[in-house]
């Protein structure tokens, strides 16, 4: 009866999804684009601070192999935080620039876009690769100069947020699009970005979210998957402890010692059912208590109901070291790089 009908509906839904992904993959394979094999010239000049891991080298080979084809690449790059995904993406971007094409790097938040921009400038400026940024904050003359640079080809790599989708943004020759944190961008946005180029660009999608193989097939069936399953040497192993709710005062004392030693910490409040309202309330209450203990100017708060600009402002204060504790709901899952924050407390 009803149970069988539900099963049948579920089957039809999964089947339709699989079929759509298969068709998408086939149409992707049939499309043609400019191969970007690269010359190796810029890669040679790039001074790496450390040796690439075996996993990074393997994944770079897979990506470059795809980019050398005339069918556009559609590859998902999965690797834990700190496994060196960004460096792999840089190698792909250099292959595009060596081949005379431009690259767009799309980040889910402005603060992350600015971090990527700073990292790329630092690595690539000295070897003559021109990197620019475009977010909602770039206005007037600065914005116009970026738009001109994209159109005349003088900008090699554009880093940005959704702003790089806008219709006024035209590229001279967009060859590669890199998307950071895939789950924030739907298929429709992937298509929008693809429409910015005369030929569909090669597409590399990065995520730190561990994606089980079964889910890879259902959610990203149109993509090939590369995994970085090895960490660079010298990383401190992460220590995880489970502490009961009754010992919360001890946790707060431990946090106090961590801050006194100059460290920073995230305090993540749990998802209360599925309502953002109750999440925000839980986080606000925790922030209030921690402010009483550590001081108003040491504790920041971000949650899903805040405006993007307000969230970014708090994140920036945390990244600069002004705030010692960042209380958050799961909105912080889209990473920002705060090396000094070596403690995360997650309330269950």
GIDA-V788454 format. One record per backbone hydrogen bond with DSSP energy under -0.5 kcal/mol. CO is the residue of the C=O (numbers start at 1). NH is the residue of the N-H. E is the energy in kcal/mol with one decimal. If there is no record, write none. Layout:
co->CO nh->NH e->E
co->CO nh->NH e->E
This chain:
co->1 nh->5 e->-2.1
co->2 nh->6 e->-2.4
co->3 nh->7 e->-2.4
co->4 nh->8 e->-2.5
co->5 nh->9 e->-2.4
co->6 nh->10 e->-2.7
co->7 nh->11 e->-2.6
co->8 nh->12 e->-2.7
co->9 nh->13 e->-2.4
co->10 nh->14 e->-2.5
co->11 nh->15 e->-2.9
co->12 nh->16 e->-2.7
co->13 nh->17 e->-2.2
co->14 nh->18 e->-2.5
co->15 nh->19 e->-2.7
co->16 nh->20 e->-2.5
co->17 nh->21 e->-2.2
co->18 nh->22 e->-2.5
co->19 nh->23 e->-2.7
co->20 nh->24 e->-2.4
co->21 nh->25 e->-2.6
co->22 nh->26 e->-2.6
co->23 nh->27 e->-2.8
co->24 nh->28 e->-2.2
co->25 nh->29 e->-2.3
co->26 nh->30 e->-1.7
co->27 nh->31 e->-1.3
co->40 nh->44 e->-2.0
co->41 nh->45 e->-1.2
co->42 nh->46 e->-1.5
co->46 nh->48 e->-0.9
co->53 nh->57 e->-2.4
co->54 nh->58 e->-2.4
co->55 nh->59 e->-2.5
co->56 nh->60 e->-2.6
co->57 nh->61 e->-2.1
co->58 nh->62 e->-2.1
co->59 nh->63 e->-2.5
co->60 nh->64 e->-2.9
co->61 nh->65 e->-2.5
co->62 nh->66 e->-1.9
co->63 nh->67 e->-2.5
co->64 nh->68 e->-1.4
co->66 nh->69 e->-1.8
co->67 nh->36 e->-3.7
co->70 nh->33 e->-2.8
co->73 nh->203 e->-2.3
co->74 nh->224 e->-2.5
co->75 nh->77 e->-0.5
co->75 nh->205 e->-2.9
co->76 nh->78 e->-0.6
co->76 nh->226 e->-3.2
co->77 nh->207 e->-2.4
co->78 nh->228 e->-2.7
co->80 nh->83 e->-2.1
co->82 nh->232 e->-0.6
co->84 nh->88 e->-1.3
co->85 nh->89 e->-2.5
co->86 nh->90 e->-2.4
co->87 nh->91 e->-1.9
co->88 nh->92 e->-1.7
co->89 nh->93 e->-2.6
co->90 nh->94 e->-2.5
co->91 nh->95 e->-1.7
co->92 nh->96 e->-1.7
co->93 nh->97 e->-2.7
co->94 nh->98 e->-3.0
co->95 nh->99 e->-1.1
co->96 nh->101 e->-2.6
co->97 nh->100 e->-1.9
co->102 nh->175 e->-2.8
co->102 nh->176 e->-1.7
co->103 nh->158 e->-2.8
co->104 nh->106 e->-0.6
co->104 nh->178 e->-3.2
co->105 nh->107 e->-0.6
co->105 nh->160 e->-2.4
co->106 nh->180 e->-3.0
co->109 nh->113 e->-2.1
co->110 nh->114 e->-2.6
co->111 nh->115 e->-1.7
co->112 nh->116 e->-2.6
co->113 nh->117 e->-2.6
co->114 nh->118 e->-2.4
co->115 nh->119 e->-2.4
co->116 nh->120 e->-2.8
co->117 nh->121 e->-2.6
co->118 nh->122 e->-2.2
co->119 nh->123 e->-1.9
co->120 nh->124 e->-3.4
co->121 nh->125 e->-2.0
co->124 nh->127 e->-1.0
co->124 nh->129 e->-2.0
co->125 nh->128 e->-1.6
co->128 nh->130 e->-0.5
co->129 nh->131 e->-0.6
co->130 nh->156 e->-1.6
co->130 nh->157 e->-2.3
co->132 nh->159 e->-2.8
co->134 nh->161 e->-1.2
co->135 nh->138 e->-1.0
co->139 nh->142 e->-0.9
co->139 nh->143 e->-1.3
co->140 nh->144 e->-2.5
co->141 nh->145 e->-2.4
co->142 nh->146 e->-1.5
co->143 nh->147 e->-2.5
co->144 nh->148 e->-2.5
co->145 nh->149 e->-2.2
co->146 nh->150 e->-2.1
co->147 nh->151 e->-2.1
co->148 nh->152 e->-2.7
co->149 nh->153 e->-0.6
co->149 nh->154 e->-0.9
co->149 nh->155 e->-1.9
co->150 nh->172 e->-1.9
co->154 nh->156 e->-0.5
co->156 nh->103 e->-2.5
co->157 nh->132 e->-2.6
co->157 nh->159 e->-0.5
co->158 nh->105 e->-3.4
co->159 nh->134 e->-2.4
co->160 nh->107 e->-3.0
co->161 nh->164 e->-2.4
co->162 nh->165 e->-2.6
co->163 nh->166 e->-1.2
co->166 nh->169 e->-1.9
co->168 nh->170 e->-0.8
co->173 nh->102 e->-3.6
co->173 nh->175 e->-0.7
co->175 nh->202 e->-2.8
co->176 nh->104 e->-2.2
co->177 nh->204 e->-2.8
co->178 nh->106 e->-3.2
co->178 nh->180 e->-0.5
co->179 nh->206 e->-3.6
co->181 nh->184 e->-1.9
co->182 nh->185 e->-2.8
co->186 nh->190 e->-1.6
co->187 nh->191 e->-2.3
co->188 nh->192 e->-2.1
co->189 nh->193 e->-2.4
co->190 nh->194 e->-1.9
co->191 nh->195 e->-1.6
co->193 nh->196 e->-1.6
co->194 nh->197 e->-1.3
co->196 nh->171 e->-0.6
co->202 nh->177 e->-2.9
co->203 nh->75 e->-2.4
co->204 nh->179 e->-2.9
co->205 nh->77 e->-4.1
co->206 nh->181 e->-1.8
co->206 nh->182 e->-1.0
co->207 nh->79 e->-1.9
co->210 nh->212 e->-0.6
co->212 nh->216 e->-2.4
co->213 nh->217 e->-1.8
co->214 nh->218 e->-1.6
co->215 nh->219 e->-3.5
co->215 nh->220 e->-0.6
co->216 nh->220 e->-1.9
co->220 nh->223 e->-2.7
co->224 nh->76 e->-3.4
co->226 nh->78 e->-2.9
co->227 nh->229 e->-0.9
co->228 nh->80 e->-0.6
co->232 nh->235 e->-0.9
co->238 nh->240 e->-0.5
co->241 nh->243 e->-0.5
co->244 nh->247 e->-1.9
co->245 nh->248 e->-1.7
co->247 nh->250 e->-0.7
co->247 nh->251 e->-1.7
co->248 nh->252 e->-2.5
co->249 nh->253 e->-2.2
co->250 nh->254 e->-2.6
co->251 nh->255 e->-2.4
co->252 nh->256 e->-2.2
co->253 nh->257 e->-2.0
co->254 nh->258 e->-2.2
co->255 nh->259 e->-2.5
co->256 nh->260 e->-2.5
co->257 nh->261 e->-1.6
co->258 nh->263 e->-2.4
co->259 nh->262 e->-2.3
co->264 nh->342 e->-0.8
co->264 nh->343 e->-0.9
co->265 nh->326 e->-2.3
co->266 nh->345 e->-2.8
co->267 nh->269 e->-0.6
co->267 nh->328 e->-2.6
co->268 nh->347 e->-2.8
co->270 nh->272 e->-0.7
co->271 nh->273 e->-0.9
co->272 nh->275 e->-1.2
co->274 nh->276 e->-0.5
co->275 nh->279 e->-1.7
co->276 nh->280 e->-2.7
co->277 nh->281 e->-2.0
co->278 nh->282 e->-2.3
co->279 nh->283 e->-2.4
co->280 nh->284 e->-2.8
co->281 nh->285 e->-2.3
co->282 nh->286 e->-2.1
co->283 nh->287 e->-2.6
co->284 nh->288 e->-2.2
co->285 nh->289 e->-2.1
co->286 nh->290 e->-2.4
co->287 nh->291 e->-2.4
co->288 nh->292 e->-1.7
co->289 nh->293 e->-1.3
co->290 nh->294 e->-3.3
co->291 nh->295 e->-2.4
co->295 nh->298 e->-1.7
co->295 nh->299 e->-0.6
co->296 nh->299 e->-0.5
co->298 nh->324 e->-2.1
co->298 nh->325 e->-2.4
co->300 nh->327 e->-3.1
co->302 nh->329 e->-1.2
co->303 nh->306 e->-1.8
co->307 nh->311 e->-2.5
co->308 nh->312 e->-2.7
co->309 nh->313 e->-2.0
co->310 nh->314 e->-2.0
co->311 nh->315 e->-2.7
co->312 nh->316 e->-2.5
co->313 nh->317 e->-1.8
co->314 nh->318 e->-2.0
co->315 nh->319 e->-3.0
co->316 nh->320 e->-2.1
co->317 nh->322 e->-1.5
co->317 nh->323 e->-1.3
co->318 nh->321 e->-1.2
co->324 nh->265 e->-2.5
co->325 nh->300 e->-2.9
co->325 nh->327 e->-0.6
co->326 nh->267 e->-2.9
co->327 nh->302 e->-2.4
co->328 nh->269 e->-3.1
co->329 nh->332 e->-1.3
co->330 nh->333 e->-2.0
co->331 nh->334 e->-0.9
co->333 nh->335 e->-1.0
co->336 nh->338 e->-1.0
co->337 nh->339 e->-0.5
co->338 nh->341 e->-2.2
co->340 nh->264 e->-1.5
co->340 nh->342 e->-1.2
co->343 nh->266 e->-2.2
co->344 nh->346 e->-0.6
co->345 nh->268 e->-3.4
co->345 nh->347 e->-0.6
